[in-house]
């Protein structure tokens, strides 16, 4: 059996990771998973109250996402913050061919995008904590930086090109 693909669209809240992941899932006929859907009600309420999650609060969340990916065994794309290197490593250990797309941009641009969206539990006030918690990807060969300075259609086009190359190289 061929090793399945795991594409992870990652970045701080408001970076566009869910939008990019959904578009990639459609483009490549991959299962789409939204990491936010795996947060406990307690974690969501904690963040909605303007409080950042601790690493201890993130552990069961990461475990439930990994369990879902592993049990499904499908080619999938995951929209996930990827703040901690140790957590990113857990996804690498699932036995999938893994690619991380790190959607990166300025705090100002992301804050603007966050203020324009409605109905999300993550307040703009937590953006600083997201940046502070991000372990910068260094020496992670499965990580590709994707600038979010362009309009969304161009960001998706750039990500699509990267994923096409990854899939072609891993057939």
TIVEX-856814 format. One record per residue (C-alpha): residue in three letters; residue number from 1; x, y, z. Coordinates in pm, whole numbers, plus 32768, in hexadecimal, padded with zeros to 4 digits. Layout:
N
+------+-----+------+------+------+
: type : seq :   c1 :   c2 :   c3 :
+------+-----+------+------+------+
:  ALA : NUM :    X :    Y :    Z :
...
+------+-----+------+------+------+
***
This chain:
171
+------+-----+------+------+------+
: type : seq :   c1 :   c2 :   c3 :
+------+-----+------+------+------+
:  UNK :   1 : 8000 : 8000 : 8000 :
:  UNK :   2 : 807A : 815E : 7FAB :
:  UNK :   3 : 80CB : 8244 : 80CB :
:  UNK :   4 : 7FB7 : 834D : 80E5 :
:  UNK :   5 : 7FF7 : 84C5 : 80D2 :
:  UNK :   6 : 7FC8 : 85B7 : 81F0 :
:  UNK :   7 : 7FD2 : 8723 : 8182 :
:  UNK :   8 : 7FCB : 8817 : 82A6 :
:  UNK :   9 : 7F6A : 897F : 8265 :
:  UNK :  10 : 7FF3 : 8A2F : 8397 :
:  UNK :  11 : 8023 : 8B86 : 842E :
:  UNK :  12 : 7FA0 : 8C68 : 853B :
:  UNK :  13 : 7E2E : 8CAF : 8556 :
:  UNK :  14 : 7DBC : 8D88 : 8434 :
:  UNK :  15 : 7ED4 : 8D20 : 8348 :
:  UNK :  16 : 7DDF : 8C7A : 8256 :
:  UNK :  17 : 7E37 : 8B12 : 82A4 :
:  UNK :  18 : 7CCD : 8A97 : 829F :
:  UNK :  19 : 7C7E : 8B45 : 8157 :
:  UNK :  20 : 7DB9 : 8ABA : 80B3 :
:  UNK :  21 : 7D7F : 895D : 8140 :
:  UNK :  22 : 7C16 : 8952 : 80C6 :
:  UNK :  23 : 7C7E : 89BD : 7F68 :
:  UNK :  24 : 7D97 : 88BB : 7F5F :
:  UNK :  25 : 7CA9 : 87AB : 7FD4 :
:  UNK :  26 : 7BBF : 87FC : 7EB4 :
:  UNK :  27 : 7CD5 : 881F : 7DB5 :
:  UNK :  28 : 7D7D : 86D3 : 7E09 :
:  UNK :  29 : 7C4F : 860E : 7E88 :
:  UNK :  30 : 7CDD : 85F2 : 7FE7 :
:  UNK :  31 : 7C24 : 85CB : 812F :
:  UNK :  32 : 7C12 : 871D : 81DD :
:  UNK :  33 : 7C42 : 8733 : 8354 :
:  UNK :  34 : 7C21 : 8873 : 841F :
:  UNK :  35 : 7CF0 : 885F : 855E :
:  UNK :  36 : 7C0B : 895B : 8609 :
:  UNK :  37 : 7AF4 : 8857 : 85F7 :
:  UNK :  38 : 7BBD : 877B : 86E6 :
:  UNK :  39 : 7BD9 : 887F : 87FD :
:  UNK :  40 : 7B16 : 882E : 8935 :
:  UNK :  41 : 79FF : 891D : 8999 :
:  UNK :  42 : 7ADB : 897C : 8AC1 :
:  UNK :  43 : 7BFC : 89DF : 89DE :
:  UNK :  44 : 7B17 : 8AA7 : 88F9 :
:  UNK :  45 : 7A7E : 8B5F : 8A21 :
:  UNK :  46 : 7BDA : 8BA1 : 8AAC :
:  UNK :  47 : 7C4B : 8C40 : 8964 :
:  UNK :  48 : 7B02 : 8CFB : 8933 :
:  UNK :  49 : 7B42 : 8D97 : 8A89 :
:  UNK :  50 : 7C8A : 8E21 : 8A02 :
:  UNK :  51 : 7D6D : 8D23 : 8AA9 :
:  UNK :  52 : 7E7C : 8C67 : 89EF :
:  UNK :  53 : 7E8D : 8AEC : 8A06 :
:  UNK :  54 : 7FA8 : 8A4B : 8AC4 :
:  UNK :  55 : 8070 : 892D : 8A31 :
:  UNK :  56 : 7FC3 : 8844 : 8B29 :
:  UNK :  57 : 7E71 : 88B5 : 8AA0 :
:  UNK :  58 : 7EEA : 8876 : 893D :
:  UNK :  59 : 7F5F : 870E : 897B :
:  UNK :  60 : 7E08 : 865F : 897B :
:  UNK :  61 : 7DA2 : 8734 : 884F :
:  UNK :  62 : 7ED4 : 86C4 : 8788 :
:  UNK :  63 : 7E9C : 855A : 87F3 :
:  UNK :  64 : 7D33 : 855D : 8778 :
:  UNK :  65 : 7D99 : 85ED : 8626 :
:  UNK :  66 : 7EAD : 84E9 : 8600 :
:  UNK :  67 : 7DBC : 83D2 : 8660 :
:  UNK :  68 : 7CC4 : 8442 : 8555 :
:  UNK :  69 : 7DCD : 845B : 8444 :
:  UNK :  70 : 7E64 : 830B : 849D :
:  UNK :  71 : 7D16 : 8254 : 84B9 :
:  UNK :  72 : 7C97 : 82DF : 836E :
:  UNK :  73 : 7DDB : 829A : 82B5 :
:  UNK :  74 : 7D6D : 837B : 8194 :
:  UNK :  75 : 7E2E : 8478 : 80CB :
:  UNK :  76 : 7DD1 : 85B7 : 817E :
:  UNK :  77 : 7E11 : 8726 : 81AF :
:  UNK :  78 : 7E07 : 87B5 : 830D :
:  UNK :  79 : 7DD4 : 8921 : 836B :
:  UNK :  80 : 7E9D : 893E : 84AC :
:  UNK :  81 : 7F60 : 8A50 : 855C :
:  UNK :  82 : 809E : 8983 : 8584 :
:  UNK :  83 : 8122 : 8A6C : 868F :
:  UNK :  84 : 8200 : 8973 : 8741 :
:  UNK :  85 : 8314 : 88AA : 869D :
:  UNK :  86 : 82D9 : 8786 : 878B :
:  UNK :  87 : 816E : 8778 : 871B :
:  UNK :  88 : 81CF : 8789 : 85AC :
:  UNK :  89 : 82B2 : 865F : 85EB :
:  UNK :  90 : 8187 : 858F : 8661 :
:  UNK :  91 : 80EE : 85B2 : 8507 :
:  UNK :  92 : 8233 : 8549 : 8463 :
:  UNK :  93 : 822C : 8408 : 852E :
:  UNK :  94 : 80D8 : 8397 : 84A7 :
:  UNK :  95 : 8171 : 82E0 : 837E :
:  UNK :  96 : 80F0 : 83CD : 8270 :
:  UNK :  97 : 81B4 : 8484 : 8164 :
:  UNK :  98 : 81A0 : 85D8 : 820B :
:  UNK :  99 : 81BB : 873B : 8186 :
:  UNK : 100 : 8192 : 8875 : 8256 :
:  UNK : 101 : 812B : 89B9 : 81AA :
:  UNK : 102 : 8187 : 8ACF : 829C :
:  UNK : 103 : 80A8 : 8BF8 : 824A :
:  UNK : 104 : 8173 : 8D1D : 82C1 :
:  UNK : 105 : 812E : 8E90 : 82C9 :
:  UNK : 106 : 8146 : 8FC9 : 839B :
:  UNK : 107 : 8088 : 8FF0 : 84DF :
:  UNK : 108 : 7FE2 : 9129 : 8451 :
:  UNK : 109 : 7F5A : 9077 : 831D :
:  UNK : 110 : 7EDC : 8F51 : 83E7 :
:  UNK : 111 : 7E38 : 9033 : 84EB :
:  UNK : 112 : 7D84 : 90E8 : 83D3 :
:  UNK : 113 : 7D06 : 8F9F : 8340 :
:  UNK : 114 : 7C98 : 8F23 : 8498 :
:  UNK : 115 : 7BD3 : 9063 : 84D9 :
:  UNK : 116 : 7B19 : 9033 : 838E :
:  UNK : 117 : 7A9E : 8ED2 : 83D9 :
:  UNK : 118 : 7965 : 8E87 : 849F :
:  UNK : 119 : 78FD : 8D6C : 8583 :
:  UNK : 120 : 7A53 : 8CE2 : 85E1 :
:  UNK : 121 : 7AA1 : 8C92 : 874D :
:  UNK : 122 : 7C08 : 8D14 : 8736 :
:  UNK : 123 : 7C16 : 8E88 : 8788 :
:  UNK : 124 : 7D16 : 8F74 : 86EA :
:  UNK : 125 : 7D96 : 8FB5 : 884B :
:  UNK : 126 : 7E38 : 8E5A : 884B :
:  UNK : 127 : 7F05 : 8E98 : 8712 :
:  UNK : 128 : 8035 : 8F06 : 87DA :
:  UNK : 129 : 802B : 8DC0 : 889E :
:  UNK : 130 : 8016 : 8CFC : 8759 :
:  UNK : 131 : 8150 : 8DA4 : 86D4 :
:  UNK : 132 : 81FE : 8D77 : 8825 :
:  UNK : 133 : 81A6 : 8C03 : 882D :
:  UNK : 134 : 8219 : 8BBC : 86C7 :
:  UNK : 135 : 8355 : 8AEE : 86C3 :
:  UNK : 136 : 83F3 : 8B6E : 8583 :
:  UNK : 137 : 8423 : 8A50 : 848F :
:  UNK : 138 : 8598 : 8A18 : 846D :
:  UNK : 139 : 8640 : 88E6 : 83DC :
:  UNK : 140 : 84F1 : 8849 : 8389 :
:  UNK : 141 : 8520 : 87C5 : 8226 :
:  UNK : 142 : 83AC : 877B : 81F8 :
:  UNK : 143 : 8354 : 88EA : 8239 :
:  UNK : 144 : 8313 : 89E3 : 8120 :
:  UNK : 145 : 82DE : 8B53 : 8167 :
:  UNK : 146 : 81B4 : 8BF0 : 80B3 :
:  UNK : 147 : 8198 : 8D6B : 80C2 :
:  UNK : 148 : 803A : 8DEE : 8106 :
:  UNK : 149 : 8086 : 8F4C : 8085 :
:  UNK : 150 : 7FCF : 8F01 : 7F40 :
:  UNK : 151 : 7E54 : 8EEE : 7F11 :
:  UNK : 152 : 7DB6 : 8DA0 : 7F72 :
:  UNK : 153 : 7D99 : 8D1A : 7E0B :
:  UNK : 154 : 7F10 : 8D4A : 7DD9 :
:  UNK : 155 : 7F61 : 8CAD : 7F2A :
:  UNK : 156 : 7E8E : 8B7F : 7ECB :
:  UNK : 157 : 7F36 : 8B6D : 7D73 :
:  UNK : 158 : 808E : 8B72 : 7E18 :
:  UNK : 159 : 8027 : 8A63 : 7F10 :
:  UNK : 160 : 7F8F : 8993 : 7DF7 :
:  UNK : 161 : 80D6 : 899D : 7D35 :
:  UNK : 162 : 8198 : 892C : 7E69 :
:  UNK : 163 : 80A6 : 880D : 7EAD :
:  UNK : 164 : 80AB : 879E : 7D40 :
:  UNK : 165 : 8225 : 878B : 7D4D :
:  UNK : 166 : 8219 : 86CD : 7E98 :
:  UNK : 167 : 811F : 85CD : 7E16 :
:  UNK : 168 : 81DD : 859E : 7CD2 :
:  UNK : 169 : 8324 : 8569 : 7D8D :
:  UNK : 170 : 8284 : 846C : 7E7A :
:  UNK : 171 : 81C9 : 838A : 7D86 :
+------+-----+------+------+------+
***
